[in-house]
Amino acid sequence: MRKIYLSGPITGVDVNEYHAKFERAEEFYKAAGFEVVNPVRISDEILAKNPDAKYEDFMKADLEALKGCSHIAMLDGWEKSNGARIEREEATLSGMQLCYFKVPEDYQDS
């Protein structure tokens, strides 16, 4: 199974910026043959059902989704995110493969 969870900063980041970053990573890993779990999509689903959702609600759902993965991709800036650091620790304890993803400076959306 090649299923990868994307992990990176969301809280405190401009919504358009983190959506774009996670979408680029999702495209990259799908093209590489992975099934991708994008926590931004999970968050969007939670907010659609419960606009008053709390940080803990998102983390609980994200950590549950992480359990079904074989890999985790740490997106640029993950070190500054409490949630991403927790996800990385869980992935490490579970023996998942760690990958690191950085969008190139000269990247252009098509």
C-alpha positions as CSV (number, residue, x, y, z in Angstrom):
1,M,0.0,0.0,0.0
2,R,1.3,3.4,-0.9
3,K,-0.9,5.9,0.9
4,I,0.6,9.2,2.0
5,Y,-0.6,11.8,4.5
6,L,0.3,15.4,3.9
7,S,1.4,17.3,7.0
8,G,2.2,21.0,7.2
9,P,1.1,24.3,8.7
10,I,-2.5,25.3,8.4
11,T,-3.4,27.2,11.6
12,G,-2.4,30.8,11.3
13,V,-1.6,30.6,7.6
14,D,-3.6,32.4,4.9
15,V,-6.3,30.0,3.6
16,N,-5.4,30.5,0.0
17,E,-1.7,29.9,0.7
18,Y,-2.2,26.6,2.6
19,H,-4.8,25.4,0.1
20,A,-2.4,26.0,-2.8
21,K,0.6,24.3,-1.0
22,F,-1.4,21.2,-0.1
23,E,-2.9,21.0,-3.5
24,R,0.5,21.1,-5.2
25,A,1.8,18.4,-2.9
26,E,-1.3,16.3,-3.5
27,E,-0.8,16.6,-7.3
28,F,2.9,15.7,-7.0
29,Y,2.3,12.5,-4.9
30,K,-0.7,11.4,-7.0
31,A,1.5,11.6,-10.1
32,A,4.0,9.5,-8.2
33,G,1.4,6.8,-7.7
34,F,0.3,7.5,-4.1
35,E,-3.2,7.5,-2.7
36,V,-3.1,10.9,-1.0
37,V,-4.8,12.0,2.3
38,N,-5.0,15.7,2.3
39,P,-6.0,17.1,5.8
40,V,-7.2,20.4,4.2
41,R,-10.0,18.3,2.6
42,I,-10.7,16.7,6.0
43,S,-10.9,20.2,7.6
44,D,-13.3,21.4,4.9
45,E,-15.6,18.4,5.5
46,I,-15.6,19.0,9.2
47,L,-16.3,22.8,8.8
48,A,-19.2,22.0,6.4
49,K,-20.8,19.9,9.1
50,N,-19.8,22.0,12.1
51,P,-18.7,25.6,11.5
52,D,-17.9,25.9,15.3
53,A,-15.4,23.0,15.2
54,K,-12.4,23.3,17.5
55,Y,-8.7,22.6,16.9
56,E,-9.0,19.3,18.8
57,D,-11.8,18.2,16.4
58,F,-9.5,18.7,13.4
59,M,-6.5,17.0,15.1
60,K,-8.6,14.0,16.1
61,A,-9.8,13.5,12.6
62,D,-6.4,14.0,11.1
63,L,-4.7,11.6,13.5
64,E,-7.3,9.0,12.7
65,A,-6.7,9.5,8.9
66,L,-3.0,9.2,9.4
67,K,-3.3,5.7,10.9
68,G,-4.3,4.3,7.5
69,C,-1.2,5.6,5.8
70,S,2.2,4.1,4.9
71,H,4.0,7.4,4.4
72,I,3.8,11.0,5.6
73,A,5.0,14.0,3.6
74,M,6.2,16.9,5.7
75,L,5.5,20.1,3.8
76,D,7.6,23.2,4.0
77,G,7.3,24.9,7.3
78,W,6.1,21.8,9.2
79,E,8.6,22.5,12.0
80,K,6.6,25.6,13.0
81,S,3.3,23.8,13.3
82,N,2.3,22.0,16.5
83,G,-0.1,19.8,14.7
84,A,2.4,18.8,12.1
85,R,5.0,18.0,14.8
86,I,2.4,15.8,16.5
87,E,1.6,14.0,13.2
88,R,5.3,13.5,12.5
89,E,5.8,12.0,16.0
90,E,2.8,9.6,15.5
91,A,4.0,8.6,12.1
92,T,7.6,7.9,13.4
93,L,6.2,5.8,16.3
94,S,4.1,3.9,13.8
95,G,7.1,3.2,11.5
96,M,5.9,5.2,8.6
97,Q,8.2,6.4,5.8
98,L,8.9,10.1,6.2
99,C,9.2,12.3,3.1
100,Y,9.8,16.0,2.8
101,F,8.1,18.2,0.3
102,K,9.1,21.8,-0.7
103,V,7.5,23.7,-3.5
104,P,10.3,25.1,-5.8
105,E,10.7,28.9,-5.6
106,D,10.1,29.1,-9.4
107,Y,7.0,26.9,-9.4
108,Q,4.2,28.3,-11.6
109,D,0.6,27.1,-11.5
110,S,-0.5,25.9,-14.9
